[in-house]
């Protein structure tokens, strides 16, 4: 059984008031810490998606993440619905590859690239942690 299976279905929460509910960034932070040993910073104001997207884009921590293609297990996936990235998930190499993410209205889901597109998401890029 893949380590991510028990996470599927955990609820979404704007404040990411885990350990049992998350916004997208808090979910990625939790998974990166628990499964990959990577400590990521908090991003404030999760209620404003544009502010969160800008904060993620401009945060100094981004310098530690290199854009890669193709992705590998555990890489972060930056997603957008318009011009600006506003969502993040984690690449998993199961079922042909896909993104584990916590989406508003759905909670934690695993979606292959075709399902992401059907839900309006465009992959902005794949990012790998570089200590």
N, C-alpha and C positions, 0 to 999 in steps of 0.2 A: 504494500500500500504506500502511495506517495505521501510525503510529510504534509502536503498542503490539503489533502482531502478533509481533515477535520475542521479546516477553516472555512470551507464552502458553506455559505448561508449565514455566517455571523452578520449581525446587522450594521448598517451604516448609521452614523450619527454626525451631525455637523461639527460637534465639539470633540469628536473622537474620544468619548469618555470611557475608553476601554477599561478593563481588559476584554470586554465582550462586545464592544461596539466601536466603530472607527470611522473617521473620514479617510479619504484616499491616502493622504500623506502619513497620518498616524498608523495606518495599516502597513504601509511600506516600511516605516521606521521600526515597527514591532517585528515584522518578518525579517528584515535585514539584521536586527540585533539578535533575535532568537535562533535563526537558522544559518546566518552567514557571519555572525560576530562583528558586524559593522554598526557603529553607533552614528546615527544621523541626527542633525539638529532639528529642533522644533521650528515650525513655521506658524506664526501668529495669524489671527483673524481668518479662520477657515470659513466664516460666513460669506466673505467677499471673494468669489472665485477669481476675479481679475487681480485683486491684490495678492492672493495666494499664488497665482501663476507668475506674477512679476517677482514676488519674493523668491520663489523657487528658481526662476531664471537668473536672478541677480545675486543670489546668496553666495558668499565666498566658498561654501562647501562644494558648489558645482565644479570648482577647479580640480577637485579630487576625483571627478568622474569623467572618463574619456568616452567620446562617442565611438561606438563600435557597430560593425555589421559584418557578419551575422551575429545575433545575440546568443548568449549562453545562459544556462540555468543561473538564476539569481540576478541577472542584469536588470536595471531599472528601465522601464518603458515610459517615455513621456508621450502623452496623448493630447490631442486637441480636437475641438469641434468647429472652431473658426480659425482665425489667423494665429491666435496665441495658445500655447499649451496651458491647459488648466487641470490636467489629471495625470496621475502617475500610477503605475502598477509594476509587477515583477514578472519577468519572462520565465516560463517553465518549459522544460523540454519534455513534455508529455503529450501524447495524442497528436504528434506532429508539430508541437510547439504552440504556445499561446500565452495570454496575459492573465495573471491572477491579480484582481483589483477589487476595490471596495467602491461600489457605485451607489449613488443616491437612488433610493427606491428599490434597489435590488440586494444590497449588502455585498458580501464577498462572493465573487463569481470567477470562474475560469472561462475565458473566451478565446477561441482561435481567431486569427486575423480576419477571416471572412465574417464571423459573428460581430467582431468589433466594428467593421465597416457597416454592417446592417444596422447597428445601433448608433451610427453617426460619428464614430471615433476614427481619427486619422492618426497613425503612428508618426510622431514628430521625430523620434529617434530612440536608439537603444544606448544605454550608458552603463559603463563598467567602472566599478570602484578601483581607484589607483592610490594606494596608501602613500 
